[in-house]
């Protein structure tokens, strides 16, 4: 048993290449050592118990021998006394009984201790056998783990060899790639030098010089065309600016005239109010004045009137007329002109405006500087001239000098 334990102690795991040892192997070796020590202690205790048992058996045999010799001597003494005629049985009878009882009790005690020692020895032997079985099982596990460690160590060595081979291949490929890159860089540098030399040689030829001159001429012509276009746009903008200034001046003059007309209309309204306060004898003269005021009402507009009516004043009375220039256009809705003085042509189907006109469609009202603005409800056509503010015609926004015809 001790040889097996020493073999187990000597069969520890070898340290790997990195210097590490398997933890399961260490735990198993420690368990085996603990079991071996425990079994060794139990064997030593069993040996001591066996020695004590053998000594007790020897003492028991010696005691039995001495007791037998004493009994034989007593029997001889009794026989001698009987022969001699002296009856001393009554004397030693009690002594023999006492000695026999003491010897019997000692014999029972010895037998009890002997049986106890035997039972303890048997239990110790059973425990020792179980521990031996456990040690054998652990030895088998240790052998299996050693085989597994050997297999793993072989795999590790093979993998390490493959890794070293791959590293060597990687280094070789890197060296070859560096060599190829150096060759490519040198070739590219040579090609760049050759290209520069070819371009330098070609730049001194006549064809190249002619090509450069043509390119310069084309570029100059492009620049000149751009400058001309910009000059044209500038001149157009200046013309538009002049026209806008003239139109603004005309509009200011027309505004002054309209203010004067408004003042005159207010004076006429005051006079009309005064005439209404006069007696009835003046009604005949007032009727003649209303006819003349109606003729003048076609040329004056009250700006404070609503969007869909005209208020015309005369010397006799105040007259409210429907706007005469209102047409329904399928394309633009209801088109109405509030400045009859700007009407150039007028018919049942169309009208043409000029000057500064205040017109409105269904959703907007704009003041327009019109030069030939015409609305034709029959042909669904609208042509416009000059606008001072953005004006929407259907889906088209008009602003500035523009001539639009929508059919």
C-alpha positions in Angstrom: 0.0 0.0 0.0 2.8 2.4 0.8 4.5 1.7 -2.5 1.3 2.6 -4.3 1.0 5.9 -2.4 4.6 6.7 -3.3 3.9 5.9 -6.9 0.9 8.2 -6.8 3.0 10.9 -5.2 5.7 10.6 -7.8 3.3 10.6 -10.8 2.4 14.3 -10.6 1.7 16.2 -13.7 4.5 17.8 -15.7 4.6 21.5 -16.1 3.6 22.7 -19.6 5.8 24.9 -21.9 4.2 28.1 -20.4 4.9 26.9 -16.9 1.3 26.2 -15.9 0.0 23.0 -14.2 -3.5 21.5 -14.5 -5.7 22.3 -11.4 -7.8 19.1 -11.5 -4.6 17.0 -11.3 -3.4 19.0 -8.3 -6.7 18.4 -6.5 -6.7 14.7 -7.2 -3.1 14.3 -6.0 -3.9 16.1 -2.8 -7.0 13.9 -2.3 -4.9 10.8 -2.9 -2.3 12.0 -0.5 -4.9 12.7 2.2 -6.5 9.2 1.7 -3.1 7.6 1.9 -2.2 9.3 5.1 -5.6 8.4 6.6 -5.2 4.8 5.6 -1.6 4.7 7.0 -2.8 6.1 10.3 -5.6 3.5 10.5 -3.2 0.7 9.6 -0.8 1.8 12.4 -3.8 1.9 14.9 -4.9 -1.5 13.8 -1.3 -2.9 14.3 -1.3 -1.4 17.8 -4.7 -3.0 18.6 -3.5 -6.3 17.2 -0.3 -6.1 19.4 -2.5 -5.3 22.5 -4.8 -8.2 21.6 -1.8 -10.6 21.3 -0.4 -9.4 24.6 -3.8 -9.9 26.3 -4.0 -13.4 24.9 -0.6 -14.2 26.2 -1.5 -12.8 29.6 -4.7 -14.8 29.6 -2.9 -18.0 28.7 -0.3 -17.4 31.4 -3.1 -16.7 34.0 -4.9 -19.9 32.9 -1.7 -21.9 33.3 -1.0 -20.5 36.7 -4.6 -21.1 37.9 -4.4 -24.7 36.7 -1.1 -25.3 38.4 -2.6 -23.9 41.7 -5.7 -26.1 41.3 -3.5 -29.2 40.8 -1.4 -28.3 43.8 -4.5 -27.8 45.9 -5.9 -31.1 44.8 -2.6 -32.9 45.6 -2.7 -31.2 49.0 -6.3 -32.3 49.7 -5.5 -35.8 48.6 -2.5 -35.9 50.9 -4.6 -34.6 53.8 -7.2 -37.2 53.1 -4.6 -39.9 53.1 -3.2 -38.6 56.3 -6.7 -38.6 57.8 -7.0 -35.0 58.4 -10.2 -33.4 57.0 -9.4 -29.8 56.1 -12.1 -29.4 53.4 -14.2 -27.4 55.7 -11.2 -25.0 56.2 -10.3 -24.3 52.6 -13.8 -24.7 51.1 -14.6 -21.1 51.4 -11.2 -20.0 50.1 -11.6 -22.1 47.0 -15.1 -20.7 46.3 -13.8 -17.1 46.6 -10.9 -17.7 44.3 -13.0 -19.4 41.7 -15.5 -16.6 41.7 -12.8 -14.0 41.3 -11.1 -15.9 38.5 -14.5 -16.3 36.7 -15.2 -12.6 36.8 -11.7 -11.8 35.5 -12.3 -14.3 32.7 -15.5 -12.7 31.6 -13.9 -9.2 31.6 -11.1 -10.5 29.5 -13.6 -12.1 27.0 -15.6 -8.9 26.7 -12.5 -6.8 26.1 -11.3 -9.4 23.6 -14.6 -9.3 21.7 -14.6 -5.5 21.6 -11.1 -5.4 20.3 -12.0 -8.0 17.6 -15.1 -6.0 16.5 -13.0 -2.8 16.3 -10.4 -4.6 14.3 -13.1 -5.8 11.9 -14.5 -2.3 11.4 -11.0 -0.9 10.9 -10.3 -3.6 8.3 -13.6 -2.8 6.5 -12.8 1.0 6.5 -9.3 0.2 5.3 -10.7 -1.9 2.4 -13.1 0.9 1.5 -10.3 3.4 1.5 -8.2 1.0 -0.6 -11.0 0.8 -3.1 -11.3 4.6 -3.2 -7.6 4.9 -3.7 -7.8 2.4 -6.6 -10.6 4.4 -8.2 -8.6 7.6 -7.8 -5.6 5.9 -9.3 -7.8 5.0 -12.3 -9.0 8.5 -12.6 -5.5 9.8 -12.4 -4.4 7.4 -15.1 -7.3 8.6 -17.3 -6.5 12.2 -16.7 -2.9 11.6 -17.5 -3.9 10.1 -20.8 -6.1 13.1 -21.5 -3.3 15.5 -20.6 -1.0 13.6 -22.9 -3.5 13.9 -25.8 -4.1 17.6 -25.1 -0.4 18.2 -24.9 0.0 16.5 -28.3 -2.7 18.7 -29.8 -1.1 21.7 -28.2 2.3 20.9 -29.8 0.7 20.3 -33.2 -1.3 23.6 -33.0 1.9 25.5 -31.9 3.8 24.0 -34.8 1.0 25.1 -37.2 1.0 28.6 -35.7 4.8 28.9 -36.2 4.5 27.7 -39.8 1.7 30.2 -40.4 3.7 33.0 -38.9 6.7 32.1 -41.1 4.4 32.1 -44.2 3.0 35.5 -43.1 6.5 37.0 -42.8 7.4 35.6 -46.2 4.3 37.0 -47.8 4.9 40.4 -46.2 8.4 40.5 -47.5 7.3 39.5 -51.0 4.5 42.2 -50.8 7.1 44.9 -49.8 9.4 43.9 -52.6 6.4 44.1 -55.1 5.4 47.5 -53.7 8.9 48.8 -54.0 9.0 47.6 -57.6 5.7 49.2 -58.4 6.7 52.5 -56.8 9.9 52.5 -58.8 8.0 51.7 -62.0 5.5 54.5 -61.4 8.2 57.0 -60.7 9.9 56.0 -64.0 6.6 56.4 -65.9 6.0 59.8 -64.3 9.4 60.9 -65.3 8.9 59.6 -68.8 5.5 61.3 -69.1 7.0 64.6 -67.9 9.7 64.3 -70.5 7.2 63.5 -73.3 5.0 66.5 -72.3 8.0 68.7 -72.2 9.1 67.6 -75.6 5.5 67.9 -77.0 5.2 71.5 -75.6 8.0 72.6 -77.9 6.2 71.5 -81.0 4.3 73.8 -83.3 1.1 71.8 -83.2 1.0 72.1 -79.4 1.6 75.8 -79.6 -1.2 76.2 -82.2 -3.5 74.2 -79.9 -2.8 76.4 -76.9 -3.4 79.6 -79.0 -6.7 78.2 -80.2 -7.7 77.4 -76.7 -6.8 80.9 -75.6 -8.9 82.4 -78.4 -11.9 80.2 -77.6 -11.6 81.2 -73.9 -11.3 84.9 -74.8 -14.3 84.6 -77.2 -16.3 83.0 -74.4 -15.4 85.8 -72.0 -16.3 88.4 -74.6 -19.7 86.8 -75.2 -20.3 86.7 -71.4 -19.4 90.4 -71.1 -21.7 91.2 -74.0 -24.5 89.3 -72.4 -24.0 91.1 -69.2 -24.0 94.4 -71.0 -27.3 93.5 -72.6 -28.8 92.5 -69.3 -27.5 95.7 -67.8 -29.0 97.8 -70.6 -32.3 96.0 -70.3 -32.3 96.6 -66.5 -31.6 100.2 -67.1 -34.4 100.5 -69.6 -36.8 98.8 -67.2 -35.6 101.1 -64.5 -36.2 104.1 -66.6 -39.6 102.9 -67.6 -40.5 102.2 -64.0 -39.4 105.7 -63.0 -41.5 107.2 -65.8 -44.4 105.0 -64.8 -44.0 106.0 -61.2 -43.9 109.7 -62.2 -47.1 109.2 -64.3 -48.7 107.4 -61.5 -47.9 110.2 -59.1 -49.4 112.7 -61.5 -52.5 110.5 -61.9 -52.7 110.2 -58.1 -52.6 114.0 -57.8 -55.3 114.3 -60.5 -57.4 111.7 -58.7 -57.0 113.5 -55.4 -58.1 116.7 -57.1 -61.1 114.8 -58.6 -61.9 113.4 -55.2 -61.8 116.9 -53.7 -64.0 118.2 -56.5 -66.4 115.3 -55.9 -66.5 116.0 -52.2 -67.4 119.7 -53.1 -70.1 118.5 -55.4 -71.5 116.2 -52.7 -71.6 119.2 -50.3 -73.4 121.2 -53.0 -75.8 118.3 -53.6 -76.6 118.2 -49.9 -77.2 121.9 -50.0 -79.5 121.6 -53.0 -81.5 118.9 -51.2 -82.1 121.4 -48.4 -83.5 124.0 -50.9 -87.3 124.3 -51.6 -89.0 122.1 -54.2 -88.8 124.8 -56.9 -85.2 124.1 -57.5 -85.9 120.3 -58.4 -86.3 121.1 -62.1 -82.9 122.6 -62.4 -81.4 119.8 -60.4 -82.7 117.2 -62.8 -80.8 118.8 -65.7 -77.6 118.8 -63.6 -78.0 115.1 -62.8 -77.8 114.1 -66.4 -74.5 116.0 -66.9 -73.2 114.4 -63.7 -74.0 110.9 -64.9 -72.0 111.6 -68.0 -69.0 112.6 -65.8 -69.5 109.7 -63.5 -68.1 107.3 -66.1 -64.7 109.0 -65.7 -64.5 109.2 -61.9 -64.4 106.6 -59.2 -65.0 106.8 -55.5 -62.1 104.9 -53.8 -64.1 104.5 -50.6 -66.8 102.5 -52.4 -67.1 98.7 -52.0 -65.1 96.3 -54.3 -68.1 95.4 -56.5 -69.8 98.9 -57.0 -68.9 102.4 -58.3 -70.1 105.6 -56.5 -70.3 108.5 -59.0 -71.2 112.1 -57.9 -72.8 115.0 -59.7 -73.9 118.5 -58.9 -77.5 117.5 -58.2 -77.4 114.1 -56.3 -75.4 111.0 -55.4 -75.7 108.1 -57.9 -74.5 104.5 -57.2 -73.9 102.4 -60.4 -72.9 98.7 -60.9 -69.3 98.3 -62.3 -69.7 98.4 -66.1 -66.4 96.5 -66.6 -67.2 93.1 -65.0 -66.9 89.9 -67.0 -67.0 86.3 -66.1 -64.0 84.4 -67.4 -64.0 80.6 -67.3 -60.2 80.6 -66.8 -59.8 83.4 -64.2 -63.2 83.8 -62.6 -64.9 87.2 -62.2 -62.7 90.0 -63.6 -63.6 93.5 -62.6 -62.1 96.9 -63.5 -62.7 99.8 -61.0 -61.1 102.6 -63.1 -63.3 103.3 -66.1 -60.9 106.1 -67.1 -58.3 103.4 -68.1 -60.7 101.7 -70.5 -59.4 102.0 -74.1 -61.8 99.6 -75.8 -64.9 98.0 -74.5 -67.4 95.5 -75.9 -69.8 92.9 -74.6 -67.2 90.1 -74.8 -63.8 91.9 -74.2 -62.2 95.1 -73.0 -58.7 96.6 -73.3 -57.1 98.7 -70.5 -54.3 101.3 -70.6 -52.5 103.4 -68.0 -52.9 102.7 -64.2 -55.9 100.4 -63.7 -57.3 98.8 -60.6 -58.6 95.4 -61.4 -59.5 92.3 -59.4 -60.0 88.6 -60.1 -61.9 86.2 -57.9 -59.2 86.0 -55.2 -57.0 89.0 -55.7 -57.1 92.8 -56.3 -54.1 94.5 -57.9 -53.2 97.9 -59.2 -51.6 97.4 -62.6 -49.6 99.7 -65.0 -51.3 98.3 -68.0 -50.2 98.8 -71.6 -52.7 96.9 -73.8 -54.1 94.6 -71.0 -57.1 92.8 -72.6 -59.6 90.3 -71.3 -61.6 88.2 -73.7 -64.3 86.0 -72.2 -65.3 84.3 -75.4 -61.8 83.1 -76.4 -60.7 82.7 -72.8 -57.7 84.9 -73.5 -55.9 87.4 -71.3 -52.9 89.4 -72.6 -50.9 91.6 -70.2 -48.3 94.3 -70.5 -46.4 96.0 -67.6 -47.1 95.1 -63.9 -45.8 97.0 -60.9 -46.5 94.2 -58.4 -46.7 90.4 -58.7 -50.0 89.4 -60.2 -51.2 85.9 -60.5 -52.9 84.8 -63.7 -54.1 81.3 -63.2 -50.9 79.4 -62.3 -48.6 82.1 -63.6 -47.1 84.9 -61.5 -46.4 88.1 -63.6 -44.1 91.0 -62.6 -42.4 93.7 -64.5 -42.5 94.2 -68.2 -44.1 91.1 -69.7 -46.5 90.3 -72.5 -48.5 87.2 -71.7 -51.3 85.7 -73.8 -53.3 82.8 -72.3 -55.8 81.0 -74.5 
